[in-house]
Amino acid sequence: MIPVRGYAAQSSKTPLAPFTFERRDPGPRDVLIDVLYCGICHSDIHTAKGEWGEANYPVVPGHEIAGRVAKIGAKVKKFKAGDTAGVGCFVDSCRKCPDCKENLEQFCPHVAFTYNGKELDGKTPTYGGYSTQIVVDENYVLKIPPKVPLERVAPLLCAGITTYSPLRHWKVAKGDKVGVVGLGGLGHMGVKLAASIGAEVTVFSTSKAKEADARRLGAAHFVLSKEPEALSRAGGLSFIIDTVSAPHPVSSFLQLLKPDGTLVLVGASPDPLEVQAFALIMGRKTLAGSLIGGIKETQEMLDYCAKKKVFSDVEVIPASQINTAYERTLRGDVRFRFVIDAKTF
């Protein structure tokens, strides 16, 4: 077994604190990765606080992992020591179900999430990237192209693929009018990716202070969503990515879609959202949801972002500031993703 240092939540009421645990020795198909950077996702906070149901404590969060391969198993073919590599939101799946066969491992009924889950043996807890090292089967490790800023790539493993996947699935194209609701960790990647495709992007935010950032990131328009008149003038959108992870008036944004338009929820509010039926009926509109992507699509996203130079805007912090970063994230006081320097664990 490999001793590993990290940070963990021991309960929903306690702050994250240093935690030492063990990883398995790499098997024939495993890759041992020295974690260099790990992003802080809003999902980490929800899970650590038990807001999505009672967690399997202790929880070592982190599923935006960028690092370097330290060791490989005897039968590993896709990686070699020294390669830059990433790990996203899951570390294994059954590989046999229809979803796995369609490269949709994220929907596998037996998927092993990177943390707060179980290995496929049903017993061994999974611990995430707030740690110095991680061991993962090579088929669930992503290749990070060389000569990219790893601290800015790490958030792509969740925030990037979460916004890239719906843009791809709903075939958003150059010239489409796209809305992005919320300008946080997810939202800023939604803006960058949609703009890189050539879409005309409108950002909706409750904070006027975010307008300059929205335009710098590639938005053509900015709407202060708490102003009804401004909101009413922003119609005619074909696609909206809603990144807000708190209760908010979804129907107000559905009304901005043109006929047959789609609003996709990627932010996960812990409380139910209210939707008015006529907001959907009038215009034959669609309210959908999207999670992340499978391994194939996530690799495609990493390669696309490297080619287009689309990376996350980050603030790198030492591990000792994780709890402060959680508090600041909840206040929206980050531009736009905290990333932990794993050398500080």
Buried (B, 14 or more C-beta within 10 A) or exposed (E): EBEBBBBBBBBBEEBBEEBEBEBEEBEEBBBBBBBBBBBBBBBBBBBBBBBEEEBEBBBBBBBBBBBBBBBBBEEBEBBEEEBBBBBBBBBBBBEEBEBBEEEBBBBBEBBBBBBBBBEBEEEEBBBBBBBBBBBBBBBBBBBBEEEBEBBBBBBBBBBBBBBBBBBBBBEBEEEBBBBBBBBBBBBBBBBBBBBBBEBBBBBBBBBEEBBEBBBEBBBBBBBBBEEEEEBEEBEEBBBBBBBBBEEBBBBBBBBBBEEEBBBBBBBBBEEEBEBBEEBBEEBEBBBEEBBBBBBEBBBBBBBBBBEEEBBBBBBBBEBEBBBEBBEBBEEBEBBBBBBBBBEBB
